[in-house]
Amino acid sequence: MNKQLIISVGREFGSGGHVIAHKLAEHYQLPIYDYNLLREIAIEKNVNPEELEKYDEKPRSLLFNRTVRGYSSSVEDNIHKMQFDFLRKKSDAGESFVIIGRCSEEILKDNPNMVSIFILADYEAKITRTMERENITREHAEKLIAFHNRKRKAYHNYYCKGKWGDSRNYELSINSSRIGLEETTRVIIDYIDARNHAK
């Protein structure tokens, strides 16, 4: 691929967004960054990746931190800054990749080669998918969905101006439960290809 392509994928828990992101990465033969992003940062900074992963996509705890001389004492803030800087560095270097979450649609919004997508799904579809994937009861699935989506929303809305899941903040928002993961992926690919052709 000669032209830079960055695909930012936001997703509701249970929507299949993670699967779709990997399908897009496979189709375009791009590296994908998700949890592994923290491992790359850990190697670069020579720190234990497990320490970073504890704070992944979590908002700053306002109870146990303070700002001194303009610098945050929050571990969360510092780790998220490392992630954002890592993405900007990759973007500025002209690299192509798929990134899942991590406020990427806003962090990289000034790059015209970034396509931002948000994957949502009907509530019952999210429950069914979560029950099947995790092999858990409906009650447990409902709690899991609520927990993760609440966490993602809090993290995103703390570090971004735009609101998590608001279609106005993404180029394409699509409900994966209406046509399934394969067809949803195909629609996104068609959009990306048409967008690139129009440039």
C-alpha positions as CSV (number, residue, x, y, z in Angstrom):
1,M,0.0,0.0,0.0
2,N,1.6,3.2,-1.2
3,K,-0.8,5.7,0.4
4,Q,-1.0,6.0,4.2
5,L,-4.1,4.5,5.7
6,I,-5.1,4.7,9.4
7,I,-8.3,3.1,10.5
8,S,-9.7,4.1,13.9
9,V,-12.3,1.7,15.3
10,G,-14.4,2.7,18.3
11,R,-16.9,0.1,19.5
12,E,-19.5,-0.8,22.0
13,F,-18.8,-3.9,24.0
14,G,-20.5,-6.9,22.4
15,S,-20.9,-5.2,19.0
16,G,-18.2,-7.3,17.4
17,G,-16.1,-4.2,16.8
18,H,-12.9,-5.9,17.8
19,V,-13.5,-8.7,15.3
20,I,-14.3,-6.2,12.6
21,A,-11.1,-4.3,13.3
22,H,-9.0,-7.4,12.9
23,K,-10.8,-8.3,9.6
24,L,-10.0,-4.8,8.3
25,A,-6.3,-5.2,9.4
26,E,-6.2,-8.5,7.6
27,H,-7.8,-7.2,4.4
28,Y,-5.5,-4.2,4.1
29,Q,-2.5,-6.1,5.6
30,L,-1.9,-3.6,8.3
31,P,-0.6,-3.9,11.8
32,I,-3.3,-3.5,14.5
33,Y,-2.9,-1.8,17.8
34,D,-5.0,-2.6,20.8
35,Y,-3.7,-4.0,24.1
36,N,-0.4,-4.8,22.3
37,L,0.2,-1.0,21.9
38,L,1.1,-0.9,25.6
39,R,3.6,-3.7,25.1
40,E,5.3,-1.8,22.4
41,I,5.4,1.3,24.7
42,A,6.8,-0.9,27.5
43,I,9.6,-2.1,25.3
44,E,10.4,1.4,24.2
45,K,10.3,2.8,27.8
46,N,11.9,-0.3,29.3
47,V,9.1,-0.9,31.8
48,N,6.9,-3.8,32.8
49,P,4.0,-4.1,30.4
50,E,1.7,-5.5,33.1
51,E,2.0,-2.3,35.0
52,L,0.8,-0.3,32.0
53,E,-2.0,-2.7,31.2
54,K,-3.6,-2.1,34.6
55,Y,-4.5,1.4,33.6
56,D,-5.5,0.7,30.0
57,E,-8.5,2.8,28.8
58,K,-9.3,4.0,32.3
59,P,-10.0,7.6,33.2
60,R,-7.9,9.4,35.8
61,S,-8.9,8.7,39.4
62,L,-9.6,12.2,40.8
63,L,-9.3,11.0,44.4
64,F,-5.6,10.0,44.4
65,N,-3.8,12.4,42.2
66,R,-2.8,16.0,42.0
67,T,-1.0,18.4,39.6
68,V,2.3,19.8,40.6
69,R,3.9,22.6,38.5
70,G,1.8,21.7,35.5
71,Y,2.7,18.0,35.6
72,S,0.1,15.4,36.5
73,S,1.0,12.9,39.3
74,S,-1.7,10.6,37.9
75,V,-0.3,7.3,36.6
76,E,-3.3,7.1,34.2
77,D,-2.6,10.5,32.7
78,N,1.0,9.6,32.1
79,I,0.2,6.3,30.5
80,H,-2.5,7.7,28.3
81,K,-0.1,10.5,27.2
82,M,2.4,7.8,26.2
83,Q,-0.3,6.1,24.1
84,F,-1.4,9.3,22.5
85,D,2.2,10.3,21.7
86,F,2.9,6.8,20.3
87,L,0.0,7.1,17.9
88,R,0.9,10.6,16.8
89,K,4.5,9.4,16.2
90,K,3.3,6.6,14.0
91,S,0.9,8.9,12.2
92,D,3.5,11.6,11.6
93,A,5.9,9.0,10.3
94,G,3.4,8.1,7.5
95,E,2.8,4.6,8.9
96,S,-0.5,2.8,8.1
97,F,-2.3,0.8,10.8
98,V,-5.6,-0.1,12.5
99,I,-6.1,1.3,16.0
100,I,-8.9,0.1,18.3
101,G,-10.2,2.8,20.7
102,R,-7.7,4.9,22.7
103,C,-9.4,8.2,21.6
104,S,-7.7,7.7,18.3
105,E,-10.5,9.4,16.2
106,E,-9.7,12.6,18.1
107,I,-6.0,12.2,18.7
108,L,-5.4,11.7,14.9
109,K,-8.2,13.9,13.5
110,D,-5.7,16.2,11.8
111,N,-4.4,13.4,9.6
112,P,-6.5,13.4,6.4
113,N,-5.6,9.7,5.8
114,M,-7.3,8.6,9.0
115,V,-10.8,7.0,8.7
116,S,-12.8,7.0,11.9
117,I,-15.4,4.3,12.4
118,F,-17.8,3.5,15.3
119,I,-19.4,0.0,15.6
120,L,-22.6,-0.3,17.6
121,A,-25.2,-3.1,17.9
122,D,-28.7,-3.7,19.1
123,Y,-28.9,-4.5,22.8
124,E,-30.2,-8.0,22.4
125,A,-27.4,-8.7,19.8
126,K,-24.8,-7.5,22.2
127,I,-26.2,-9.8,25.0
128,T,-26.3,-12.8,22.7
129,R,-22.8,-12.3,21.4
130,T,-21.4,-11.7,24.9
131,M,-23.1,-14.8,26.3
132,E,-21.8,-17.0,23.5
133,R,-18.3,-15.6,23.5
134,E,-17.8,-15.6,27.3
135,N,-20.0,-18.7,28.0
136,I,-21.9,-16.8,30.7
137,T,-25.5,-16.2,31.8
138,R,-27.7,-13.4,30.4
139,E,-27.5,-11.6,33.8
140,H,-23.7,-11.7,33.8
141,A,-23.6,-10.6,30.2
142,E,-25.8,-7.6,30.9
143,K,-23.5,-6.6,33.8
144,L,-20.4,-7.1,31.7
145,I,-21.7,-4.9,28.8
146,A,-22.8,-2.2,31.2
147,F,-19.4,-2.2,33.0
148,H,-17.2,-2.1,29.9
149,N,-19.3,0.5,28.0
150,R,-19.5,2.7,31.1
151,K,-15.7,2.4,31.5
152,R,-15.0,3.2,27.8
153,K,-17.4,6.2,27.9
154,A,-15.8,7.6,31.0
155,Y,-12.3,7.2,29.6
156,H,-13.1,8.7,26.2
157,N,-15.1,11.6,27.5
158,Y,-12.4,12.5,30.1
159,Y,-9.7,12.8,27.5
160,C,-11.6,13.9,24.5
161,K,-13.8,16.9,23.6
162,G,-16.1,14.8,21.5
163,K,-18.5,12.4,23.2
164,W,-18.0,8.6,22.9
165,G,-20.3,7.0,20.4
166,D,-21.7,10.3,19.1
167,S,-22.0,9.8,15.3
168,R,-21.0,13.4,14.7
169,N,-17.5,12.5,15.9
170,Y,-16.9,9.7,13.4
171,E,-16.9,9.4,9.6
172,L,-19.0,6.2,9.7
173,S,-21.2,4.7,12.4
174,I,-22.7,1.4,11.7
175,N,-24.9,-1.1,13.5
176,S,-23.2,-4.5,13.1
177,S,-26.3,-6.5,14.2
178,R,-28.3,-5.5,11.2
179,I,-26.2,-7.2,8.5
180,G,-23.7,-9.3,10.5
181,L,-20.0,-8.9,11.0
182,E,-18.9,-10.1,7.5
183,E,-21.2,-7.7,5.6
184,T,-20.5,-4.9,8.0
185,T,-16.8,-5.3,7.3
186,R,-17.5,-5.3,3.6
187,V,-19.5,-2.1,3.8
188,I,-16.6,-0.4,5.7
189,I,-14.1,-1.6,3.1
190,D,-16.3,-0.3,0.3
191,Y,-16.5,3.1,2.1
192,I,-12.7,3.2,2.7
193,D,-11.9,2.3,-0.9
194,A,-14.4,4.9,-2.3
195,R,-13.0,7.5,0.0
196,N,-9.5,6.9,-1.1
197,H,-10.5,6.8,-4.8
198,A,-12.3,10.2,-4.3
199,K,-9.1,11.9,-3.2
